[in-house]
Amino acid sequence: MRNGDQDLQPYIGDWLTARVAEDPDALALHDLATGRRHSYQTFLERSQRIAGVLSHTYGVQPGDRVMVLAHNSIDLYEILFACWHIGAVYMPVNWRLAQPEVEGIVTDATPRVVIADTEFTGLKSAAALPVWWRASGENDPFEQAIKNAAPVETFFEATPDTLTTLLYTSGTTGEPKGVIGTWRMQAMAVQQAKQVLLGERTHTLTSAPMFHTAGLNSFSLPSFFYGGAVHIMRRWDPALALKCLSDPGMGITHTLGVPVQFQQMAALPEFESARFPTVDRAGVGAAPVTEDLLKTFQDKGLMLCNSYGMTEVFGVATLPPEKARNKLGSVGWPVTGSAVRIADETNTEVPAGTAGEIQIKSEGVTPGYWNNPDETAASRTKDGWYKTGDMGRMDEDGALYVVDRKKDMFISGGENVYPAEIENVLAGWPEVREAAVIGVPDDTWGEVGHAIIALSDATPFELEELQRRCAERLARFKVPKHLSFIDALPRSAQGKVLKTELRDRYAR
């Protein structure tokens, strides 16, 4: 047992039963798409019945993966707690991915069962596994099975290192990596949630896709430990989000988004009269917030605050809203239980103000990547620091600034895009001799992909042709929005493509 495991134990286990004992009728879940509202009593009962279906109908055992391919819904949290109830691993998968991408994840993770929305029936990977379908209407097989299920009332006896989630994120090699989540990480996230004022009066608005750690964990999941309510949007809608945040009757206290979402809300005509009387924290992740955007919301009485985290670490740093103006561009200070340092290429800490790699030590760091010991080992220093691959600096006050993201990755509309994955697809085309992809600025999405291709004595093709063919293998947000042809890619003496030179040439 690690030092401090006793301190984590109160946060590990059957949160829902504890909340029902406190206030069974308190609102736990609100589905904005359907209007469904579930109390903690209903939340617990449905989760126990889903656990019964998984265990008795599909034979799910402790440690088995339960894959979910579905749009945002309150059902997803019920499925998650059902998995925890029987010691299974909750595994939501990005429904935006192309079929080959999903099939690769299935092959790697070998889930016991898939719970999927009926619109995804075309996925071969789902057809090869037992599937529990979700649909709308009276004959929904998901709801019918819950209605007839015998509940599992005994909660699995978990330890800090029991697996809770498996979230797949694209890797720098172009292959998705399964990030292992544990109760240790969940417990740390619950502890750290105190710093962002989560409690039993919390009302969280969640719009991020729940297959991402931001949509699943940030503000939302810890709210259930404290007895708060989570309001879930099926998909992003700036008008609906603005309405919810400015409605005193809903009482939204917490929300998280990417800068483009706040920009879209600010561009709406109704923003002029909007006020945010109940919002305590409006977090901005994935990219720095500009001074203009800060001022726009500050004039409405709401100070946006940056935060920094990733799938591999549930909590890293957060910036209190009252300090956002004086620390423009900062993502804040390390949260309780997280140590952050800036290191050089030898993994030696550098002085304040010096740029280097952001490295983290925390109980909230993943123990590793599923079936990938090499990547797991490469992500750690010899003395146990997690290597984020992000470049940053810390000022004299200890505030963290992210000065560059992972070497080649760019972020499009809040989604991480790794050029290697796109380049692997382009390399398979016979007319392509070599190809590189870089992120370039975009007014709507922050960044989008620009493909630079050297042809093998072939006739250049149009951007539309490239996009059509890429969309057959890649999620839409990964498909390049720009295309250029070049005689040969610039390379270093070691043969590496000089992407810095490509960015200088094409980024504008």
N, C-alpha and C positions, 0 to 999 in steps of 0.2 A: 504493500500500500504506500502511495506517495505521501509526502508531507502535505498536509492540508486537505486530504481526502475527507476527513471528518467534517471539515467546514463546508464541503460541497454537498454532503449527503442530504441536508434538508431540501435541496433544490432538485433532487433526483427522485422520480417516482410519479405517483398518480395525482397530478395537479388537479384534475377535474373533480375527483371525489372530495378533495380538500375544499375546493371552492363550493361544491354543493352543500357541504356541511356548514359553510359560512352563510351562503345566501343562494339557495337553489333557483330562485326566480330572477336573479340578476341577468341582464342581457349579456350574452357571450358573443353571438355571431349575428351579423346582418348582411344578407346578400342583396346588394343594390339592384342586380339584374332581375331578380325574381320577387323581391320584397320579403323573402323569408327571414324571420327573426327567431333565433333559438336561445332559450335560457341555458344556464349551465346544467340544469337538470336534464333538459332535452339533449344537449351536447354530449353529456356523459352516456345517456341511454343509447343514443344512436351509435356512438363510438364503440360501445360494448357489443351491440348487435353486429356492426361491421366486423368487429374482431371475431365474432362467432362465425360469420360467413367465410372469412379468410381462413380460419382454423378448421372448421368442420367441412366446408364445401371444397375448398381449394388446397387443403392440407398444408397451410403455411406453418412453418416451425420457427422457433427462435433463431435469428440470424439470417433467415430467408429475406430476399429482396422483394418488395412489392412495388412494381413499376406503375406509375400513373402518367397517363397521357391525356390531359384534360385542361380546359380553360379554367380560369380563376372561378372559384365557387367555395361556399362555406363547406361543401362536401369534402374538399381536399384536407381541411384541418381535421374533420371527423375521421377521415382515412388515416391521417398521420397519427392521431392519438390511438386509433384502433391498432395500428402497427406496434406502437409502443406498449400497448396493453398486453400483447402476446410476445413481445421481444423481437418483432420483425423490424426490418430496415425500410424506412420510407424512401422511395426513389422516384421523384418527379422528373420527367424528361421534357425538354424543350419541344413543344409541338410545332415550332417553326422550322425544325430541322427537316432536311430532305430524307427520303426513305433510306438511302444507303447509310446516312449518318445514324439514324435510329437503329438500324439493323446492327451496326458496329457496336453500339452501346449495349444492345441486348446480348450480343455474343460475349462481350466482356463481363457483364454483370450477372448473366444467367438468372433473371428474376423467376420466382415461382409462379407469379400470376401478373397479368396486366389489367389495370382498371382504366378504361379508355372511353372517351366520348365517341358516339357512333359516327361522327364525321371522319374519324380516322380509320375507317374499316379498310381502306385501300393499302394500309401498311402490311406488308408481308410478314414483318417481324411479329406483329400482333397475332396474325393468323396461325403462326407456328407455336403459340403459347396459349395456355388457358386464359380467356379474356372475360372479364366481368364488365359488360357494357353499361354506359350511362346514356340516357336519352331523356327527352322532354315528353310530357304527356302521362296519361294514366297507366300505360303499360310499360313504364320505365323498368327494365330488368334490375337496375341498381336498387331502386326503391322497393320493388317487390321482394327482393331477396332480404333487405333489411327488415321489412315488415314481418316476414315469416321466420326470422332467425332466432336461434336461442342465444342469448347474450353470454359473453365471457365476462364474469364479474371479478375474477381474481387478477390482479395486476402482476405482470412479470417482475421478478426480483432482479432489478438491474444494479450494476456497479458503475463507477465513473467511466470505465472503459468499454461498457456495452455500446454497440453501434446503434445509432438512432436514424441517421440519414446517409444517403449516398447521392451526391449532387455532381453531375458531369459538367465539366468546363473544358473548353478547347485548350489545347496545349500549344506551346511554341513550336512543336514539331508538326502540328497540324492534326494530331490524333487526340480525341477527347480523353480526358483523365477523370476518373471517378474520385472525387474528394470525400474522404470518409469523415462522417460526423459522429460524435460520441456524446454520452450524457455529461462527460466532463466539460465539453465545449458548451452544451446547452446550459449547464449550471453557471458557467462563467458569464454567459450572455445575460442570464437572469440577474446575477449580481450587478453586472455593469449597467443594466437597465435603470437602476436607481439614479444614475448620473444624468439620465435624460428624463427624469421625473415620471416614470411609469408607476402606476398604482391602480387601486380599485376603481378610481374615477376616470381612468384613461379611456378615451374613445379614439381608436386608431383608424385612419383611412388608408387602405392598402390598394394601390393601383398597379404596382409592379408585378410582372408575371411571377407566379408562385413556384415556378421551377428554378428561379434565381434565389440566391441567399437573401437579397434585398427584399423581395416580395414575401419570402417565407419567414425570415427571421427578424428583420429589422423592425423594431417597435411591436410588430404583430405577435409573434410567438411568445415572447416574454410577458405580454399583456395577460395571457391566460393564467400564468402563475399568480399574478397579483389580483386577478378578478376583474380586469378591464374588458371592454367590448371592442371587437374588430369589425369594421365595416368594409366589405370587399367589393371592388369593382371588377366586373368580368373582363373588361379591357379598358384601356385608357380613353377617357373622354374629357377634354379640358373643361367643357361647359358643366358637365356633371360634377367634376372635381371642385370647381369654383363654387358651385351651388352648395355642395356639402360643407366645404371649409368655411363658408360665410353664413351658414344656417345655425343660429344660436340654439335652435331646438334639437339639432343633432349633437351639438356639443363636442365636435371633433377637437381633440387636444394634440394629436400627433399625426404627422404624415411625412412621407419621404418620396422624393422624386429626383429626376435629372434636370439640369438647367433648362433644356428645351421644353419640358412640361410646364415649368413656371413661366417661361416666355410665352407659351401658347395661351395660358390663362390670362396673362397680362394683356394680350392682344385682343381679347374679347371685349365687345362693347359694354357688357355688364360689369366688367372689372372696374369701371369708373366709379360705380356706386358701391362696390364690394367693401366689406369690412370683415375682420377675422376675430370676433370677440372671445372665442374660447380656445384658440390654438396656442399651445405652449411651445411646441417644437415643430418647425418645418425644416426637415433635413434635406440637404442637397448632396447627392453623391455622384460618382463617376467622372465629374469634371468640376473645375473651380467655378464659382459663381462670380459674375462680373460686378463691378461697382455700380453700373447702371441698373442691373437687375436687383441688387441689394437695395438701392435707393427706391426703386419702384415699389417694392413690397414694404419697405420701412415707412414710406409715406402713408401706407394703409395700416400701419401699426403692427406689422409682422416682419421680424428680422429673420431672414433665412440664415441657416448655419451649415457650413460644410462638415462632412464627415469622411472618414477613410476606413475602408474595410475591404474584404475579399472573401471569396468562397472558402479559402483555406483558413481564414481567421474570422470568427464571427464578430469580434469587436476589436478595433485597433485604436482609433483616435476620434475625438469629436470636439467641435468648436462651440462653446456656449454662445447663444445668440447675442448676448449683450457685449461680446468681445469681437463680433464679426467685423464691425467697421474698423477697428484698430488693428486687426490681423487679416487684412484683405489678402486673399490667396492662400491663407493657411487652412489646414484641415483640423487644427486644434491640438489638444494635448492627449497623450496616451490615457486610455481609460484605466480604471482600477484593475490591477492584475495583469496589465500588459506593459512590458518594457520595450522601448523602441530605441534603436541606435542607427546612426548613419556610418557605414563602413566603406573602406576602399576595396580595391580588387584583392587584397590579401586578407580581407575580413577583419581589418583593424579599424577601430572606431576613429572617426575624424573629428576635428574641432567644430564648434558651432559656426554656422555660416558656410561650411564647406559642403559641396554636393557629393553624394555617394549613394550607395544602395541602401534602401530602407530594409532593416532587419528587425525581427520581432522575437521576443520570448514571452510566452503566455501559456496558461493551461487551456486557453481557447484556440490554440493552433492544432490543426488536424494531425493525427498520428501518421497520415500518409495517404498515398494514392492506391486505389484498388488494383490489385494484380500488377503493380508497377513499382517494384523495389528500387529500380535504378533511378527513376524520377524522384522517389521519396528520399533516397540518399543524397541526390544532387541538390535537393531543396534545403538542406541543413548544413550549417558549418560544423566543424569538429567540436566546438563548445556549445552546440545546441541551439543556435539562433536560426530562425526561419528566414530564408533568403527570398524576399518578395520579387526581386527583379525590377522593382520600381526605383527610380532615382528621386532623391529628395534631399532636404537640408533641414536643420533645426536652428532656430534663432537662439539668442542668449536667454530668452524666457522659457525655452524648452518646447516651443510650439513647432509643429511639424508642417513642412511645405513639400508638396509633391511637385518636382520640377520636370519630370519626364515619366512617361509610363514605360511599361515593359518594352524592351528594345524596339520591336517592330509592331507591336500590337497597337490598334487604334480603337476608339469607341464610337460607335454609330448608333445614335438614339438610345444610349444606355446599354447597348450590347457590345461585349468584347468581341473584336474581330481579329483573328490571327492570320496575317498574310500567307504564312506557310501552307495553311489549309487550302486557300484559293489557288496558290501556286502549284500545289500538288495536282489539282484538277486540270489546270491549264497545261501542265507538263505532259499530260496524257493525250493531247491533241497532236495529230501527225504534222500539222502545218506550223506548230509552235516549236521553235528551236530553244528558246529560253524565255522566261517571263518573271517579272517581279510585280508585286502589288504594294502600294503605299497608301496611307491615309492622307486625305487632303481636306482642307476646311470646307464646310458646307453650312449654309445659313440655317437650314432646318434641322439637320441631324447631328450637327457638331463636326463630324467627319464622315466621309464616305470613301470607298475604295477607288483607286486609280490603277488600272492594269497597264503595265508597260511591257510590250511584247516584241521580241525579235523573231521574225518568220524564217521558215526553212524554204526559201525560194517559192513561196506561195503568194497568192493575191490577198492583199489586206481585206479583212472582213469588217462589217459595220458593228458598231457598239450593240445594236439590237440583237445581232446574231450571237455575240459573246454573252449577253445577258440571258438569252433564251437557253443556251447550252449550259451555262453555269447553274441556272435555276433548276436544272434536272438533277443536280448533285448537291447543291448547297441551299441553305436557308436564304430567304430573300434579302435579309439584311446584310449578308455576306457578298452578294453579287455586286461587282464593281459598277460604279455609276459613270466612270470615265475610262477612255481607252486611248492609248498612244502607241505608235510603232517606232521602233528604234533599230538601228543596224546591229548594235551589240550592247549588252548591258555593261556599264562601267564596273570594273572589278579591281580589287586590291592586288598587291603582289602575291598574296596568299590565295588568290582566286575567289575571294568573297565579294558578293555584289555590294557595291557602295551605295546603300540606300540613302545615306545622307546627301550624296550628290543628286540622286533622283528626286529627293524632296526639294532640294534647292531649285531644281530645274522645273518641276511640275506642280509643286504645292500651291503656287499662285494661280 
